[in-house]
Amino acid sequence: FPFRLFPLREHGMNLRARPLTCQEIQAFKKSKEVMQRFIRAYQLMLRFYGINLINEETGELKRAENWAERFQNLNRFSHNNLRITRILKCLGEMGYEHYQVHLVKFFLTETLVNETLPNVKRSALDYFLFTIRSKQKRRELVHYAWQHFKPQGSFAWGPRNKLLKYR
């Protein structure tokens, strides 16, 4: 079977690659070597996108030195957005939900606050946000997105009355 760098329990674009089973996920999580390789693969993909993992414990991220060049690539080729969605889902499967939160917030900040990734904005809002498993963390990120979305009245990813009351 073809191997996937970020396997999921669902079919992807490669129809020859079979989905992961729950047993395989548990076996991966029990293997220190597999999980170290997973983090290395994640770091490799982040570097490709112009992002550095600065804290392996927390999942905190920052722009890499080559971010401007790499962000041009992200803006130009939308197939990267599918890969990022896959990476986010896989992070959740492998028990790295805290990594998901940092990556989604990174993209929300770059698209909505810094406006460096305009062509990633829809994917960040439509897909990346909703890979977050924790309802609380997802709500925090939706609120963060709403706070920075322009024009705020056009924000369609959460009910305005709840966003106004959110604390």
N, C-alpha and C positions, 0 to 999 in steps of 0.2 A: 504493500500500500504506500502511496506517496505520503511523505511526512510533511506536516505543517509546523511552521514556526510558532504560531499562536492558535493551537487547536481549540475547537468548541464542541459543544454537544448538539450542534446543528450543521446542516450542509452549507458550504460556502460556494464560491464561484467554481472551484475545482471539484467537479462531480466525481472524480475518481478517489478523492480523499474522503475517508469515512469519518463520521462524527465520533467524538470521544464518548466513552461510557462513564457513568458515575464511578465505577470501579477503577477505571484508568486514572481518573482525576485524583481519587484517594491514594492510589499507588504513587502518582507523581508527587503529591503533597508530602508523602512519607519519605521520599528520597531527597536527601540534602543536596546531592550532586545534580539531580534534575532541576531542583528549585534554583540552585546557583546558575545553572545554564539558562534557565528561564529569565532570570534577572539580567544576565549578560546579553541575551537576545533583546530584551526590552531596552537596555541601555544603547545597544547598537542601533535599533530603530529610532530611538529618541535623537541620537547624534545625527542620523540621516535627516531628520526633520529640523535640526538646528536647536535641539534642546538637550540640556544636561540634567541628569539625576544627581542632585547635590547631597542628598541624604537618603541612603538605602533603608534606614530605619523608618523614616516618616513618609518617604516618597516625594519629598520637596523637590521642585524643579526650578530651573532658570534658563534663560536664553544661552545658547552656546556662542562662542566667538564668531562663528560663521553663520549666525542666525539670519542675517539679511539675505544672503545668497540662498539658503535653504528655504526660507519663507517664500521666496520667489517661486521655487519649485512647488511648494505646497499650494500656492495661489494658482499656478498654471495648470496643474494636473489633478483633477478632482478624484481620480481613482485612489489617491492617497487617503481620502476621507473614509472610504470603505475599509481600508487597512487599519486606520486609526480606530474605527468603530469595532473592528474585530479584536484589536489589541485591548481595547477597553473591556469588552465582554470577557476576553480570556483572563485579564487581570482579576475580574470578579470571580470567575470559575476557580482560579488558583488560590483564592484567599487574599488577594491584594486589593481589597476594596479601597483602602486608604490611598493606594497609588492611583486608582481610578479618579478619586476626588481631586487630587492634585493635577492630574492631566486635564480633566475637564475644566477646572478653574483656570489653568494655564491658557487653554484655548478660548475660554470666555473672555479672559483679560485681553488676550492678543486681538480678538475679533471685535469686542465691544468697547474696551477702554482705550487700547493703544491703536486700534484700527489698522493693524499691520497685516491681517489675514482676511480681507473682505470676502474672498471666495470660499472661506471655510466656515463663515458665520452661520449659514443655514444648516450645515451638517452639525455644527456644535450645538445649535439649539434644537434641531429636529431629532438628532440621533445620539450624539455624545452624552448629552444631559441625561437621557433616559436609559443609559447603560448602568447608571448608579444604582446599586442594590438597596442601599439604606434609604428608606423613605425620608428620614430626617435630613440626611446629607443632600439628597436630591432636592428637597424643599429649600434648603439653604442656598444651593446653587441656582435654582430657579429664581429665588429672590434676588441673589447677586446679579443674575442676568437682567432681571427686570429693572433693577436700580441703574444699570448702565446702558440699557437699550434706548435707542433714539429712533423715532419719537416714542416715548413711554406709553402713550395711548394706543399704539399699534402692537404692543406686546401680546402675543397670542398663546403663550406657553404656560399660563396660569391665570386663574380668575382674579381680576383686579381687586375685588373686595377682600379676598384672602391675602393677596400680596400687600395691600395697604395695612392690614392688621398684623402681618407676620412680625415676630420678634425672635 
